[in-house]
Amino acid sequence: MLSTAFVFGMLQTIGDIFWMIPIMGFCQLALFGGYAIYFPELFPTRLRSTGTSFCYNIARFVAAAGPTMLGVLSRDVFGRYAQPEPLRYAGITMCAIFLLGLAVLPFAPETRGQPLPE
């Protein structure tokens, strides 16, 4: 969340792309490393790959609304600001979705030390 908000808020020059975007990409893609370890442990062996695939791909359907939401925020909510500020503010606002993930995290089942479901 912080790296994405930082990039949307501070990107000024073409040169910034070469150091900001890799940091943001690392932070965002690191989440998938955790998913690959955590999700399979939630499902019984016969459903392990199906359950993991379902979790990955249902999120893609939900995320498909993201570009539309970015456009709506840029135009309708932050449209009164001079360019490129509407896109900046919309992108930073959309980072709030990471807070939803943090709010749900305490309710996720702990799998450490537990036997795998059969």
N, C-alpha and C positions, 0 to 999 in steps of 0.2 A: 504494500500500500504506500509506504513512504517513498520508495524509489519511483513508483509511477507518478505520484503527486509531485515529486521533485522534478522529474523530466517535464511534465506538463507545465509546471510553474516556471522553470528556469531555462528551458531550451531557448537560446537566442540566436546562435550562429550555426552554420553548416558544420563547423569544427566540433561543436558540442555533441553532435550526433555520434561521433566516433568514440566518445568515452561515456556518454550518458546512456545510450541505448543498450550497450552490452551489460551495464550494471542492472538496468531495468529488466532485461531479458533473463539474466542469471537469477534475479530474485523471483521473477514470475515463474520461470520454468523449474526452479528448485522444488516448487510445490508438487510437481508431478512425480518427483523422486520419492516423496513421502507417500503419495497415493499408491505407487507400485508396491510398496511394502505393506501398507495398512489395509487396503481394500481386500486383497485375497484372504486375509485372516478373518474376515467377517462372514464368509460364506462357506457352506459345506463343500467338500471336495468335488462333488458332482456338479455344482453350480458356480464354482470359483471363477472361471473365466467369464461366464455369462454375467455374473454379478458385478465383476470388476468392469466389464465392458458397458454394462447398463449405467453404472455410476459415471463413468467417463462421458458417455454419449448423451445421457439425459441433460447433463450440464451444458453440452454444446447446443442443444435445442433452446435452453433457457438463455444462453449467451448470445444466440442469434438476434435477440432483440437489442443488444448493446449498441450497434451502429445507429439504429433508428433512435434509440434513447439519446445518444450523443448528439444527433442532429436536432432533436426536439429541444434538448437543453440549450444547445448553442443558439438556436433560432428564437425560441419562445421565452426562455428564462433569462439568458444572458445576452440576448441580441442587442440590447441597448448600448453595450460597450463597443469601443472601437476594435477593429480587427488587430491582432488575432486573439484578443482577450476572451471572446465568447467560447471559443474552442478550448482555451486553457482552463477556464472556470468550469466548463462542462466536464472536461476530463478529470479534473481534481474532484469534482462532486461525485463522479462515477466511481472513484476509488472507495467510496463508502461501502460498496459491496463487500470489500474485504472485512469490514467490521461485522457484517452478518456472519461471515465465516468464523470470526473469532468468538462471536456470541454463541454459535452452535457447538463449537469445539468442546466445551465442558460436558456436553451431553453425549458425546461420542463414546462408544464402549472402549474400555481399556483392554488391549489384547496381550499385553506383556505378561508372560508367565501362565497364560491360559492355554489349555489344549485347543488345537484346531478343531472346528466343528466337522463332524463326519457326516 
